[in-house]
Amino acid sequence: MEPLRWGIIGTGRIAQTFVRDLTYGDDGVVVAVGSRSSSSAATFGDEFDVSHRHGSYEALVADPDVEAVYVATPHPMHHANAVLALDAGKAVLVEKAFTMTVEEATNLVAIARARGLFLMEAMWTRFLPHVVALRELITAGELGDIVSLVADHGKWFERDASSRLFAPELGGSAMLDLGVYPVSFASMIMGAPTRVSAMVTPSFTGVDATASAILGYDHGAQALITCTSSARSATRASVVGTLGRIEIDGDFYAPTSFTLVPRVGQARRYTFETQGRGLHFQASHVAARMRAGETESDIMPLDETVEIMRTMLRIMAA
């Protein structure tokens, strides 16, 4: 099969990581990059050997060589950029957080479904080998009934009012940038919560800097999730069941290892070899789904993405 031809909207760090990681697979290739300035697109193109450089997002989505668009701009631009690509008939992979509001998320899903186009949130963690193995163990009943989950994501960022973590106009938010990982992880294991109890501490710009939440589920399980942009935390996660628990090393959301600790018997260690940051696994998933004629992921479903957005906003409103 010919590799899926990607166009990139945005030239920031995550876009650079995506392009680098794509080289570790053989089912995707970046053919175009689009930026709001021709110079930025040219610099990106030179560094990563991207042949088509566009000085506007409109030109990028109109490029006939582009089959799928990766939206890697700040959160507030995701909706508009994704709509632009969908209107041009392209498949779209949108960085997380997917949008700024539930209404924006719902709108993107409606547009993609109405047009019969592939759309997915770029929660790359779900496609990493250790997370795939974790899901398989849970499905096989190794943990029994799930009782609780704990996940945290904390990083220290310098106090800079212009930073994407702190600037309101850039969607500044510890929850949207960091908390999306533990919230999505809990959603993957337990589904959408029916109860949310949260506490939020604002940053010096007013956006959330630290947030903690207890998520409750009708099946009786609970999840404790935390995030902060003020300190480097352990960034570990664990899933606890009636028959055992899985303890994931830090950083739980990136390529790592875990230990299965059964209630009875010896602990088992699981290690994995991964090249780069692992973003190529999600790109391979997109390519496979599109080749199968599908317009949605079974691992990162659109309806779940909307519910994750809803949960994050409920926490941020605390």
Beta strands, then each sheet from edge to edge (+ up, - down):
strand 1: 4-9
strand 2: 28-34
strand 3: 52-54
strand 4: 68-71
strand 5: 91-94
strand 6: 119-121
strand 7: 146-154
strand 8: 195-202
strand 9: 208-216
strand 10: 222-228
strand 11: 237-241
strand 12: 244-248
strand 13: 258-262
strand 14: 268-270
sheet 1: 3+ 2+ 1+ 4+ 5+ 6+
sheet 2: 8+ 9- 10+ 7+ 11- 12+ 13- 14+
end
